[in-house]
Amino acid sequence: MFVIIAGPSGAGKHTVIRGFREAEPGIAHTISATTRAPRAGEVDGEHYYFLDRETFQARVAQGDFLEWAEVHGNLYGTLISELDRCVKSARETILELDVQGMRTLRALGYDIISVFIMPPSLEELEQRLRKRGTDSDEVIAVRLANAEAELAARGDFDYIVVNDIVERAVGDVSAIFRAERCRAYRQL
């Protein structure tokens, strides 16, 4: 079972996934590749695979990516080898993608369950982005503009989870997994 978790930057996707995986440690989670610089505390191969733009583009040309896109001026993508690693280690895999990535996997014919993590408001989203302290005002403005477009695409997803209280959002994702497991087992 492939579950896509997507949403705007600052919506709390990573936080919700981390909380869910603490409760469900048997779930695999793909690690995305990116050309953006690591934030404080991020570790290569644990949070992201940090690649320079040239290496990333060379790997795209070699066909190493399942999906990739340019987001906020940086390249992000899912390596085929990373998905293979997850499939070998667990029956269920979470992919943290953007809207484009979800659409790409759907277009490729993958049977996915898509969950859109939504902030309670654009004002709250802006506060979260500023609280990070990692981006300039210009970068935050780009992220907010992109967030509006991403929010408009939420109807393309199977589920929408509002991340106003992290514990509740984690519980909602857990409920989605339980429901989808029941549906999957019914089809066996």
matplotlib code that plots the C-alpha trace (Angstrom):
import matplotlib.pyplot as plt

x = [0.0, 1.4, 0.2, 1.1, 1.3, 1.4, 0.6, 2.2, 5.5, 4.9, 1.7, 3.5, 3.7, 7.0, 5.8, 2.6, 4.5, 7.1, 4.2, 2.4, 5.6, 6.4, 3.0, 3.4, 7.1, 6.5, 5.6, 8.3, 9.0, 10.8, 13.6, 13.4, 16.4, 16.8, 19.1, 18.2, 20.7, 20.3, 18.6, 20.1, 19.9, 19.1, 21.2, 22.0, 20.4, 18.0, 16.0, 16.9, 19.5, 21.2, 22.5, 24.0, 22.0, 24.4, 24.3, 20.5, 20.1, 22.5, 20.5, 17.3, 18.9, 20.0, 16.3, 17.0, 13.9, 10.4, 9.2, 10.8, 9.9, 11.3, 9.7, 10.5, 13.6, 15.0, 14.7, 13.0, 12.4, 11.9, 14.6, 13.4, 16.0, 14.5, 11.0, 12.5, 14.2, 10.9, 8.9, 11.4, 11.2, 7.4, 3.9, 3.0, 5.0, 4.6, 5.8, 6.1, 5.6, 4.2, 1.0, 3.0, 4.6, 1.2, -0.2, 2.8, 2.4, -1.3, -0.6, 2.0, -0.8, 0.3, -2.4, -2.0, -3.9, -3.4, -3.6, -3.4, -2.1, -3.6, -2.8, -5.7, -5.2, -2.8, -2.0, -1.0, 1.1, 3.0, 3.6, 5.0, 7.3, 8.6, 9.0, 11.4, 13.8, 15.4, 14.0, 14.3, 11.2, 11.4, 11.5, 8.6, 6.6, 7.3, 6.3, 3.0, 2.2, 2.9, 0.8, -2.3, -2.0, -1.4, -4.4, -6.5, -5.5, -6.7, -9.8, -7.5, -6.7, -8.5, -8.4, -7.8, -6.3, -6.3, -3.1, -4.3, -3.4, -0.6, -1.9, -5.3, -3.7, -1.6, -4.8, -6.6, -3.7, -3.9, -7.6, -7.0, -4.5, -6.9, -9.7, -7.5, -6.1, -9.7, -10.5, -7.3, -8.0, -11.5, -10.1, -7.8]
y = [0.0, 3.4, 6.4, 9.8, 12.6, 16.0, 19.6, 23.1, 23.8, 24.5, 22.4, 19.9, 16.9, 15.7, 16.2, 14.3, 11.5, 11.3, 11.0, 8.4, 6.3, 6.4, 4.8, 2.4, 1.6, -1.1, 1.5, 2.3, 5.9, 7.0, 9.6, 12.2, 13.7, 17.4, 20.1, 22.5, 23.0, 21.0, 22.8, 22.7, 19.2, 17.5, 14.5, 13.3, 9.9, 10.3, 13.4, 13.8, 12.8, 16.2, 16.4, 19.3, 20.4, 18.8, 15.4, 15.5, 16.4, 13.7, 11.1, 12.4, 11.8, 8.3, 7.5, 7.1, 9.0, 7.7, 11.3, 14.7, 18.4, 21.8, 23.3, 26.7, 26.9, 23.6, 20.1, 17.3, 13.8, 10.1, 7.7, 4.4, 2.7, 4.3, 3.0, -0.4, -0.3, 0.5, -2.1, -4.8, -3.8, -3.3, -3.9, -0.2, 2.8, 6.5, 8.9, 12.5, 14.3, 17.5, 17.9, 17.4, 14.2, 12.7, 13.5, 12.0, 8.7, 8.6, 9.2, 6.4, 4.1, 3.5, 2.5, 5.2, 6.6, 10.3, 12.5, 16.2, 17.8, 21.3, 24.1, 25.6, 28.9, 30.8, 33.1, 30.1, 28.7, 32.0, 32.0, 28.4, 29.3, 32.4, 30.4, 28.0, 30.8, 29.2, 31.2, 34.8, 37.0, 36.4, 32.6, 32.7, 34.8, 32.2, 29.4, 31.2, 31.9, 28.2, 27.2, 28.9, 26.8, 23.7, 24.4, 24.7, 21.2, 19.6, 18.2, 15.9, 14.0, 11.0, 12.5, 15.9, 16.3, 19.7, 19.9, 22.3, 20.0, 17.6, 14.7, 15.0, 15.1, 12.0, 10.3, 11.1, 9.6, 6.5, 6.3, 6.5, 3.7, 1.5, 2.2, 1.5, -1.7, -2.9, -2.1, -3.8, -7.0, -7.1, -7.4, -10.4]
z = [0.0, -1.1, 0.9, -0.4, 2.1, 0.5, 1.3, 1.4, 2.9, 6.6, 6.8, 9.1, 6.8, 8.3, 11.8, 11.2, 9.5, 12.3, 14.9, 12.9, 12.4, 16.1, 16.7, 13.7, 13.3, 10.7, 8.1, 5.5, 4.6, 1.4, 1.8, -0.9, -2.7, -2.9, -4.1, -1.2, 1.5, 4.7, 7.6, 11.1, 12.4, 9.1, 8.2, 4.7, 4.1, 7.1, 6.3, 2.6, 0.2, -0.4, -3.9, -5.8, -8.9, -11.4, -9.7, -9.4, -13.1, -14.1, -12.1, -13.8, -17.2, -16.1, -15.2, -11.5, -10.4, -10.1, -10.0, -9.6, -9.8, -9.2, -6.1, -4.5, -6.8, -5.7, -7.2, -5.2, -6.2, -5.2, -6.3, -7.7, -5.5, -2.5, -3.3, -3.9, -0.5, 1.2, -0.7, 0.4, 4.0, 4.6, 3.1, 3.5, 2.4, 3.0, 0.3, 1.3, -2.0, -3.4, -5.5, -8.7, -7.4, -6.4, -9.8, -11.5, -9.6, -10.4, -14.1, -14.1, -12.9, -9.3, -6.9, -4.3, -1.4, -1.2, 1.9, 1.8, 5.0, 5.3, 7.6, 9.6, 7.7, 5.5, 8.4, 10.6, 7.7, 7.4, 11.1, 10.9, 8.0, 9.9, 13.1, 11.3, 10.9, 7.9, 5.0, 3.8, 3.4, -0.3, 0.0, 2.4, -0.1, -2.8, -0.4, 0.5, -3.2, -4.0, -1.0, -2.4, -5.7, -3.7, -1.5, -4.6, -5.6, -2.4, -4.1, -6.1, -3.0, -1.4, 2.1, 3.6, 7.1, 8.8, 10.9, 13.6, 16.5, 15.7, 17.8, 16.1, 12.7, 13.5, 14.7, 11.5, 9.4, 11.6, 11.0, 7.2, 7.4, 9.4, 6.9, 3.9, 5.4, 5.9, 2.3, 1.1, 3.1, 1.8, -1.7, -0.8]

ax = plt.figure().add_subplot(projection="3d")
ax.plot(x, y, z, "-o")
ax.set_aspect("equal")
plt.show()
